[in-house]
Amino acid sequence: MRYTVRMEPILPDGQPDAPKREPGSIARKKAIVSRIGRALAERDSFLVIGHKDPDEDCVSSMVAFSLLASKFNKKAVIAIGPGAQENFEYLFNICRFNSIQVCTGPTPPSCSTLVLVDTAKPSMIDRPELFERMRRDPGVLKIEIDHHLESDSRYFGDEGYNLVYRASSTCEIIGYLSLKLEEDRALMAEFQIDELMTRNLVLAVLSGILGDTQMGKFISTRRELMFYRYFSSLFERLLAEKTRRGSANFSTKEQVFDTLKRLSDEEEACHAELSADVREMANLAYAFVGPEASGYLAERFGEETLVAVSKNLADELAERSGKLGLVGYFDDPSVSPFAQFRLRRAQGYSGIDLREVLVRLGIVNGGGHPGAVGFRVERSAMDEPRFLDMARAIAGEVSPG
């Protein structure tokens, strides 16, 4: 099933190099959101970039959009200078356990989609010489998300893919985009997304909103102040609801940052537990956690952390084997009756389409893209012997040589 939406016409004022301006209507804004949603559904990889000397909103926006892409099981890569990465370690720790690559080297990997965030005009792009080839390639989709409408601002993205309007921050716009996408139940069901607005995504968005405005101090208009208060309060409430152990409401940036650090520490500990019994067979490295151990991990770390870390571990195992990595664990039976699996392909191996593997193995409850899939199996039909049989069948799909 392909994700399809009814598209409203886009007027020709969002063309590259034209001055940025307000979308003009709510319907137009929603049409752009729908196009970006379709791109997340249909494109397989996203290279996310920002402006030179990035601030909190820029880095938070890169992380937040990459988290959105990872929820759709798509490859997300952030390209940024090494100095900026050191300044925002608390945000990039989120990337480590959500299968998001942070590239500080001279040559970022090729992706089918180029995403520019929080950048007024192309001349401000961080290390623009690295991206000229992709910008000139008509096969690469260019998406832009930004809140700068100064007189010298210029569009970067392809017409119809510029989510640009006046807001307190670019993270506010990504927050709006995320909320609208989560309302599309058909899209969420297609990609088996039970919760798009995860704790890490909420944290990244809130970090950018608070950081760019310095808790609202740098807002210049009543309209911006109204939307700042609405979105910062909304995401603060969401964060309090999604943070375990009965945390009180968050009222300062320091509390937000402390929460980010604590979650990265929890992810590190969860990774150690989940990878304690990694095994290998020909063409495949795998980790499988039984019902009792899965319950312990979910109770100690939370479901969201377990999902994020399992994806990261599947990536690591794929690179370790050189071919495929597989991770499996059981959901809490009070949440769902399934065992969950993440299957990834090594970056240097392209000899198999993992979606076709699911079809040949008769697995109907799953999906993804050629290099990464997630799938579910009824917990009553899964135990360690059955898992090993399935793992051998998956490994057997790899052609010799």
ABEGO torsion letter per residue (X at the ends): XBBBBBBBBBBBAABBGBBBBBAGBAAAAAAAAAAAAAAAAABABBBBBBBBGBBAAAAAAAAAAAAAAAAAGBBBBBBBBAAAAAAAAAAAAAAAAAGBBBBABABBBBBABBBBBGBABAAABBGAAAAAAAAABAABBBBBBBABABAABBBABBBGABBBBBBABAAAAAAAAAAAAAABAAAAAAAGBABABBAAAAAAAAAAAAAAAGGGAABABAAAAAAAAAAAAAAAAAAAAABBGGBBBBABAAAAAAAAAAAAAAAAAAAAAAAABBBBBBGBBBBBBBAAAAAAAAAAAEAAAAAAAAAAAAAAAAAAAGABBBBBBBBBAAABABBBBBBBBBAABAABBAAAAAAAAGBABBEEBAABBBBBBBAAABBAAAAAAAAAAAAAABBBX
